[in-house]
Amino acid sequence: MRAIFKKDFMSAFHSFIGWLFIAIYWFFFSVYVSYYNFNGHYADLSTAVSVMQMILTILIPILCMRSFADERRQKTDQLLFTAPVSIGQIVAGKFFALAAIYSIPCAAACIVPPILSKYGDVSYPASYIAIFGMWFFGMACIAICIFASSLTENIVIAAVLSFAMLFVTYIIPGLEQVTSSSGTALGKFLEALSFRDRFDAFTGGTFSVTGTIYFLSVILLFLFLTTQVIQKRRYSVSKKTFSFGAYSTAMIVISIAAAVVVNLAVNQLPESVKTIDATTDKLYTLTDDTKNLVSTLDEDVTIYILTNSGNEDDTLEKTLAGYEDLSDHLKVEHVDPSEDPTFIKKYASDTSELYMNSMVVVSDKRYKIINASDLYGYSYTSDYSSYQIDSYDGEGQITAAIDYVTSDNMPTVYTLTGHGETDLATTFTDTLAKMNINVASLDLMQNDTVPDDAQAVIINAPTSDLSEDDLNKLEAYADQGGNLIMVTNYTAGQTLTNYDSLLGYYQIGVEDGVVLEDDTGRYYQYQAYLLPVIAQDDVTADITNNYVMSAFSQSLTIPDSEVDGYTITPLLTTSENAYIHTDVQDEAALERTDSESTGTYNVGVKSVKTNEDGSTSTAIVYSSLFIFDEQANAMVSGSNNSLFKGSVAAVTDSQDAVSIDAKTISNNYLTISAGTASRLTIIFTGIIPVVLIVLGIVIWVRRRHQ
C-alpha cells in the first residue's frame, strides 16, 4: 500500500495535476476569505468555508478522475491485479494519496485564523471546526469519486459521473423543499443522502459527532464498494464472466446495511452527545434552570413548530432537539401551514403576524404562542445601514412558555402610574413575561384600593408626589401583606413628601444630592456611575459578575440599630470613600469639597415589615432612576436585569419561576484598513496561486526533458 500511495502522490505533482488542484483550491478559498474576512471584516472562517462546498463538488472529481479510470485505459490495472498486495490495499493506497493532496490546502487554511487575529478577536474553535468539516467533507467526496472512477476507463465519464453523484448530494435540501417530503419516507431517504446538512453543521459553530460518523461511514462504504467493483473485474477477467459472486453481493448488502444501522444508532443519541457546542455564548447548550424544569415535568407538553422542508431554523431545531432529550413528557411536532392551514386558527384568531418557525406550546391547562420574531434580537450595524442579529432568545422563550403552560401559579404585578413614573424598559418587561407574571397598570385615582390580586406594586422613579389618598391606599395595601419595589428619582425637582413618607413606613430615608465615588474600582468612567458592593441575599443571588450599574444614586438611610417589627438589609453599598455631591450638572465640578465627608452609603435596601396580624410586607428600594435602564444594564452585561429578576421573585410567589436571558450572538468584526485588505487579497488570491502554478510547470517541464 505504501508503494501505491507514494507512486500516486508523487505522480500528481510530477504531472502538474497536483499543483493545479492546490492552486485552484487556494484561489477560490482566498476569494471567499477576501470577500468575507479581509473586506467584509468577519472574524471567523465559518462563512468563507461554508460557500466552498460547491467549489469542492467541481474540483474533487477532476482530482480523482484518473485514479482507476486512467489505469484501466492504459491497461496498467493488470499490473495492480498481479501485485503482491490485496485489492483493499490498492484502493486504500490510492485513497490516501488523493487525501494527502487534498489535505495540503486544508492544512494551509489553518494559517488564516492567526492572521485574522492580528486585526481583532477571532473565534478559533468555530474557525477550525469549520475547516475540519471542510476537510472531512472532502474525504467523503474523494471516496465517492474513486468509486466512480473504478466504473469506467474514460476519465471524462469518470469526472462527469463523480460530479453528478456529488451534485445530487448538494441539491438534496432543495429537492426536499420542492417535493414537500419532510418527515415522509422519501424525505428520510433524501436526508440520508444529504451532504450539505452535515457540512453546514460544522460551519454553524458546533462539532457534529453525527456528521463525523456519517462522513466516515460514507468513506468506508464507498471504498468497500470500489474494492468490490475491482474484485468483480479481476474475477471477470479470469473467469470470462460478468456475474457477481454470491459472497460479494452479500457483503455489499451487509456493508450498506451496517452503514445505515450505525448512522441510525448515532442519530438516536441525545443532542448533547451528537453535537459539541463550540459557540462563544453556548447558543445550543441548555442552562441548568431549563434542564431542572423540563426533566421534572409530570404532565405532557407538545411544542408545535410551524415550518416546512427547507425553511427550518437550524439554531431553533438544535435547541428543540435538546428539549426533547430531557423528558419523555415533552415532544416536538412540525406542522406545515400549507398542508394544514387551519391548525394555527385553533390557537390564534389573527395569524397575519405569525411567521414561519413560530411555535405553539400546549398542555392540558393552557397554551402559549411564541412568534418567530421574538426569537432573535436585532440592532443596527456600525454604519446604521441595516439590522444585524445580536442575540438569540430561543431557550428563554421556550422555557418560559413551558413554565407558563404547566404552572399552577400566575402572579400579578402592578406598575403605578399617574405620578410621572418611568416606564420599565423592554428588557425588564420581557423578564416579567418570561417569569409568567401578569403585568398591569395601576392608577389609584381610578381604584379605591390596590387590587386584591396584586402580589407587588412597582413604583419606578416618580417625578411628582403621591397624593395623601394614594399614600393611604398603599399603606393599607402594605398593612395587609402587600409588597413594593420602589425607585427614587434625584431629578424630581420637588420634595416628594408623601413618597418619602411611604419610604419612612419601611424605616428608609432619602438624602438630597447624588452619591459619588472616590474609589476608582467602584465606578465606571464617571464618579456618578457607581459599581456598588453587592450584598449576599436572595435578591442578588443571580448576579454572577459582581457588578451592578447604579448611576446618579441617592443615599438611602436606615436606622443605626434594630427596630422592632423590621428586618432591614442593605443590598447595594458604596465603598468607604464615597461622598454626597449636590451639584451634578457640571462634570468639571464633581470633585469633593472640604465640606463633603466620605463614608459608606446605601443605594439599595430591602426592608421586611411584620404586621400586627403576622403577615409581612417587603419593600425593595433602589436610589438610581437608571437602575432598570437598558443602557445601564448593557454596561454590566445584564446584571441589572438579574437584580430586577431577583427583586421581583422576592416580592411575589414566583421564586421558582424560570427566566432565561437572551444569549448574545458574538458579531465580532475585524479592524482592518482598506490598504491592508487589498495587500492580503493580492497575496492570497494572486501571488500564492501563481507561484504554485509556475512551480508546477517548472517541475513538469523539467521532468519532460529528462
N, C-alpha and C positions, 0 to 999 in steps of 0.2 A: 504493500500500500504506500509506503514511504517513497518508493521509486516513482510510482504513478503520480503521487502528489507533487514531487519535485519536477517531474517532466512537464506536467500540465501547468504548474505555476510558472516555471521559467519560460516555457514556450509562449505564454501570454504576453510576457514582456519582450521576448525576442521577436515576436510577430507584430508588435506595436498595439495589439488589441487591448492589452492591459493598461498601457499608458493612456490610450484614448478614452477608455472607460473611466479611469480615475479623473482625467481632465474634465470630461463632460459632466460627470457626477459633481465634481467640486465646483464647476462653473454654475450649475443650476442651484446647488446648495448655497453658494455665495450670493447669487442673485436674490434669493429669498432672505438670507441673513442681512444683506444690504438694505433691502426694502423694509423689512420689519424691525431690524435691530439698529443698524447704523443710521438709517434715515428716519425710520419710524419710531426709534428710541425705545422699543420694547426691551425689557430687561432679562428675558429668558428666551430660550430657543424653541419653546414648545410650538409656537405658531409657525415659525420657519420650517421646522421639521414636519409638521402636520401636512403641509402642502407638497412635500416631497413624494408622497405616495404615488401619485400619477406618473411622476417622472421615473420612479423606480419601476413601475409597471411597464414602461417602454424600454428602459436601459437594460434591465437584468436579462430579458430574453435575448438581447444582442450579445451580452457577455456569455451566455450559456449555450447559444445555438450550435456551436461547434462540438460540444463536449462528447457526444456519441455519434451525432449525425455525420460529422466530418470523418470520424474514424471508420464508420461504415462505408462512406463514399469512397474513401481511399483504400478500403479493404484492410486497413491496419487493425481492425477489430479482431481479425482472426489471430493476430499475434497476442492480443489480450486474452483471447479464449484459451490459448495454449500456454499462457504464462503460469508459473508455479504459484499463483495466488487465486483465491476464491473470487467469484463474481461480486460478492458483497464487499470485498476489499477493493476491488476495482472501482465500484460505484462510490465507496467511501473516499477513496483517494481523489477521484475527480471532484467530488462534492467539496472536500476540504480545500482543494486547490482554488476552486472558484470562491469559496467562502473566505479564504485568506485574501484574495484580491479585493473582494468587496469590503472586507474589514479594514483595509488600509484607509480609504477616505472616511469611513465611520470613526476610526480612531483619531484621524486628523481633525474631525469635527469637535473633538473633546477639548481642543485648544481655544475654541471660541468663547466659552463662558469666562475663563480667566481674563481674556482680552476685554470682554464687555465689562467685567468687574472694575476695571480701571475708570469707568465712567459712571458708575452707580452700583446700587445693591442688586446683585444677581441671585436668582433662586437656583442655586446649584442642584438641589435634588430634582426639581422639576425639569431642568435642562438635561441632566444626564439620564434621567429616566426616559425622557423623550428620545434621546439618542439611542439608548438601549432598545426601545421599542422599534425604532427605525432599523436597527441592526438585526433584530430577531425577525422582523417582517421580511427583510431582505433574504435571510437564511431560508425562510419558508418558500419564498419566491424562487430561489435558486433550486431547491429540491423539486419544485413543480416543473421548472424549465428543463432540468436534467431529464426528468421523466418524458417530457415532450420530445426532447432531442433523441431519446432512445427509440422513439416510434418511427423515425424516418431517416433516410440518408441524405435528404435535401435540407441544407442549413436554412434556406429561406422559409421552407414549410415549417421547420422546427421553430424558427423565430415567430412566425405568424401564429402557429398553434400555441406557443407559450404565451404570447401576448393575449390571445383570445381567452385562454384559461384565466390569466390574471385579471383581465378586464372584466370578466364575469364576476369575479370576487369583488371587484371595485364597485360595480353598479348594483350590487345586491340591495343596499338600503333604498335606492331609487325604485327597484322592482317591487320591493315590499310596499312602498307607498302607492305605486301605480295600481297594484293588484289588491290593495287594502287587505293584505293577507296576515296582518299582525295577529298572533295568537292562534292562527289556524295551523293545520298540519303543513300546508305549503309554506306558511310563514316560518315555522320552526325549521323546515328543511332549508329555506333560503338563509335563515340566520346562521345555520351551521356552516354555510359556505362563505359567510361574510368575513373578509379580512379587515375591512375598513373599521368595523366596530371595535375589533380587538386592537387595531393600531391606534385608534382615537383614544382608547382607554389610557395608553401610555402618555399621550400628549395632553391629557386632562389633569395632570398633577398627581396621578396615582400609579403605583406599581401594581400591575394587574397580574395576579397569580393565574387566573383563568386564561388570560391572553398568552402568558408564557407557556402554560401547559398545552394550549391549543396549537400554537406555532410549533412547539416541539413535537407534538403528535403528527402534525402535517409533514414536518421534515422526515420523521421516521417512516411514516406511511408511504410517502412518495419515493423515498429511497428504496424501500422494500419493493414497491411496485416496479421501479426501474430494474431492480435485480431480477424480478420475475420475468420482465419483458426480455431481458438479455438471456436469461436461462432458457426461455422458450425458443429464442432464435438459435442458440447454440444446440439445443435439443433438436430443433427442426433441421438444422444443417446436417447433423449427424444421422438423423433418422428419416430425413426427407419427408417430414410430415409437418403440418401446421397446427396440430391439436395441442392444447394444454394437457399436461399430465394432471391426474386427479389430485396429486399431492400439492401442486402449485395452485390449483384452483381453490382447494380447501384453505390453504394458507392465506390466499388473498382475502377470502371471505372472513377468515378469523382475524386478520390484521385490521381490516376495515371495522369489524365489529368491536375489536379491542379499542381502537381509537375513539369510536362513538361512546363506548361504555366509560372510558376514562374521562372524557370531557363531560358526560352527563353526571358522573360522580363528583367531579370538581365543581360543577355548577350548583350542586346541592349543598355545598359548604356555606357557612354563614358569610354574610357580606364582609364582616370584619376580617375574615380569613382570606377571602377571594381577592380583596384589594387592600393595599397598604397605602394609607393616606400620607402623601408627602407634601401636601399643600401647606403653605406657611401658617394659615389660620385654621387648619384642620376642618376644611369645609365638609368633608364626608364622614367625620367622626362624631358620633352622637355623644352628648355630655352624660355625666353620671346621673343628673337630675332626670333626663329623659329615660335612661335605662331603668332607673328605680320606678318611675311612673308606669312605664309600659310593661315591664316584666312582672308587675304585681296586679295587672288587670284581672278582674274576676268576672267581667262581662264582655260580650262580643262587640267589637268596633270594626266597622268597614270604612276604608278610605276609597272613595270613587274618584278617579282622576280622569278628566275629560281630555282625551288625546286620540290621535290615530297614528298609524305607522308613518315614520319619517318626521313627525312633529314632536317627538318626545324631548323633554328637557333632561339631558343626561345627568346633570347635577341632581335634579329632583329625583330621578329614577334611582340613583345610588342612595340617596337619603331614605327613600321609601323602602328600599330593599333592606336597609339597616333596621328599620322599624319592624318589618315582617319577621326578622330573625329573633326579635326579642320576646315574642309572645305568640302562642297559638290562638289567642283570643283576638288578634289583630290580623286583618287581611287587606290586601290592596287589589282593587279591580279596576281595569281600564275600560272606559266607556267611550266609544266612538260616536260623537254627536251626529255625524252624517248617517250612521246606521240606526241610531236610536235618538231621534230628535226630541222626543217627548220626555226623556229621562230627567233632564235638569229642571223641567217645568214642575216636577213633583216638589222641588225644593225652593225654586225662585220664580216669582211672577214676572220679573224683568230680567231677561237673560242677555240683554244687549251689551251690558258692561262686563260680562264674563268672557274671559279669554281662554284660548287653548292652554291646557295644563292647569286649569283651575281644579279645585278639589271640593268634594263634599264628604265631611266626616260624620258618620251616622252611628248612633247607638239606639238602644231601646228607649232611652229617656228623651233625647233630642238630637238635633243635627246642627252642623255649622258649616258654612261655605267659606272656603279660602280662595280668594281671587288670585290668579297668577300674577296680577300686577302688584300684589303685596309681598311677593317672594323676594324681590330684589329692591335695593336702594340705589338711587341714581344721583349723580352730581355732574356739574359742568366740567368739561375738560379745561386744561390750563389756559387755553385761548378762548374759552367760552363759546366755541363754535358748535359744540354738540354735547350730548349727555354721554356719560360713561357709567357702567355698573361699578359701585364701590362697596356693596355689601350684599350678603345673601342671608335671608331670614327663613329659609325653608324649615329648619328644625324648630325655630321659635314659634312659627305659625302652626305647624302640625302638632307639636306638643301641647300648645295652648288649646287647640281645638279638641284634642283627645281629653284633656283635663276638663274642658267645658262640657263635653257630651256625657262624661261619666260622673261628674261631680254632683253631690247632693247639696252643696252649699254654694249660694250665689250672692255674696255680699254686695251691698250698695254703698257707694261713697258719694257725697255731695261736695261740689265746689261752690263756695259762697260768691255771690255776685252783688252788685249794687253799690260798691264802695271803691271802684276803680281798681279792682284786683287784676293782677297779671294772669293772662291765660296760660295754662300749662303748655309747654312746647310739645310738639308731635311725639318726640321720643318718649316722653313721660306718659302721655295719653295712650301710646301704644303699649307701654309696660302695664298699665292698668287693664287694657284689653286682654293682654296675654295672661294676666293673673285672674282673668274671668271675673272681673269686678265691674258691676254696673256703675256707670258714672252719670250723674245728673246735676244740673244747675239748681242752686237754691237761692231764691230771692226772699228774704224774710219779710219784705213788705207784702208779699203775696201769701205768706204762710203764717198761721198763728203760732205754730211750733215747728221745731225741726222734725221732719218726718220720722215715724217710728222705726222705719227700716234702715235708717242711717246708722251705719257702723262707725262712720267717721265723717268729719267735715273738714275740708281743706280751705284755709284762708290764705291766699297767696299774695303777699305784698300789697295790701290795700294802700291807696293814696288819699283816701278820705276816711273819716272816723265812723265807727259804728254808732247808730242811734242808741239811746237809752233802752228803747224797746228791743232792739236787736241784741244788745248785751244781756238783757234779762232772759231772752229766749235761749241764747247759747249757754248761759249759766244753768238754766233749768235743764237743758239737754245734758250738760255735764253732770248735774246732780243725779241724773238717772243712769249714769254709767256711760254717757256718750264720750267720744274721743275726738281730738282735734290735731291737725297738723297746721302749724302757723308759721308764717314767714313775715319778718318785719321789713320796713322799707325806709331807708335813710333819706330818700328823695321826696318823702311825703309833703314836705313844705309846710306842715302844720302839726300841731300837737294832737296826737290821736289818743285823747283822754280815755275814752271808753275801751279802745283796743288795748291800751296799756292796763286798764282795769281787768280785762279778760286775762291778760298775761299774769297779772297780780293774783288772780284767782288760783293760779298754779304756783305762786310764790316766785315768779320770774319777773325781773325788771329790765328795762332797756335804757342804756346811757346814750346821751347825744354824742354825735361825732362818729368818725369812722376809725376802725382799728387798723393800724399799720404795723408792719413787722420790720425789725432791725436785723433779725436773723436771716441771712441770705438763703439758708436751707429751708425756710418756711414761707417763702413767697416766690411767685413766678413772674419774672420781668419787672413788675411794678410792686411796690411795697403794699399796695392795697389788694393785690391778688393773692390772698392768703392760701397757704397749703397747711391747714391746721393739723395738730396732733389728733389722731383718731383713737378714741377710747374703745376698749373691747366690750361689745354689747351685741345683743341680738340684732339691733338696728343696723350695726355696721359690719356684721359678720360676712356679708357678701363682697366687701371691698377687698380686693386681692393685691392691689399695687400700693396700698398705704397712702394714697393721695386723694384728696377732695379739693375742688376749687371753690373757695368761699370769697368771692370778690366784693369789695366795698361792704364789709360787715360791720355791724354794731356790736357793742359789748352787752351780753346778757348777764345780769346779776342774779345770784341765788343766795339764800341765807348762809351765813357762816357756820351755823350749827343745824342739827336736825330739827325739823318741825313735825310735831305730831300729826299723823294722818297723811304725810307726804314722803315720797321717796324720790329724790331729785338726783339725776345722773348727768354730769357733763358728757356730751358726746364728742364735741369738737372744741379744742382749746388751742390758743396760740402758744408760742414759746414765752419764756420769761422776759424776753427783750422787746415785746410788743408795746405799743403806746396808742393813745387815742388822739386823733387829729380832727380839728373842727373845720379846716379849710381844705377840701379836696378838689377844688375847681382848677387849681393851678398845679400841674405836676412838678413845677420847679419849687413849690412851697411845701413839699412833703417831708422835709427834714424835721426831725424832732426838735422842739424848742426846749429851753431850760425849764419851762413851767409844765412840760408834759413828762410825767414819770413813767418808767417802764414797769411792766408787770405781765402776769398771765391773765388772759381774758377768755371768757366762754363765748363761742359763736354758734354753738349748737347744744341744746339741752333737752332732756326728757324728764318730765315730771309726772308721777303717778299719784293721784289723789284718792284716798279711801273715803267713800261717802258714809253717811250715818247708817244707811241700810246695808252696808257691807260691800256694795258694788264699788268698782274702781273706775276712774276716768283718767285717761292718759292724754297728755299734750306733748307733742314733739315740736320744738320751736327752733327755727334757724333764723339768723340775723342778716343773711345776704339775699337781696332780692334777685340775685343771679344764680342762686343755688340750684334751681330747676330750669336752667337755661341751656339751650342746645350748644352754644359755643363753649361755655364753661365746661359742660360735660365732655365735649370733644377734647378739650385741653388735657384732661386726665383720663383719657381712653375709656370713658363710660362709667367712671367711678361715682359720679354724682347721680347717675341713674340707679346704680346699685344701692346708694344711700336712700334714694327715693323708694325703691322697691322694699328695702328693709323697714323703712318708716311706715309704709302702708301696711305691710304684713304685721307690724307690731300693734296697730290700732284696729285691725279687722280680724275676721275669722279665716284669713287667707294665708296663715302661716305655712300651710302645706302646699300652697299654690306654686306651680312651676312656671317660671318665666325665663325663657332663654333669650339672651340678647342676640341681635343680628351679628353675623360673622363678617368681619371686614375682608373684602377681596383685595388683595395686595395688587394695586396697579402701579408697580414700580417702573419708573422710566429712567432712561439714561440721560445724563447731561453731556452731550457730545456736540461739538461745533460742526457746522456745515463743512468746513475745510477738512477736519479730521475724518468725518464720514466719507467725504469724497476720496481722500487718500486711501482709506481702508477698502473702499469699494474697488478702486483701481487695482490694489494689490491682490485682493481676494478673487475678483471676477476676471481680471485681465492678466496680470503678471504671472500668478501661480499656474493657471491653466496653460498659458502659452509656454512657460518653462517646461511643464510636463510633456506637452506635445513635441516641443523641439527636442527634448531629451530622448523621447521615444523614437523620433525619426532618426536621430543620430545613431542610436543603438541599432535600429532596424537596418539602416543603410550600411553600417559598418559590418554587420553580420552577413548582409547580402554579398559583400565583396570579399568575404573570407573564403 
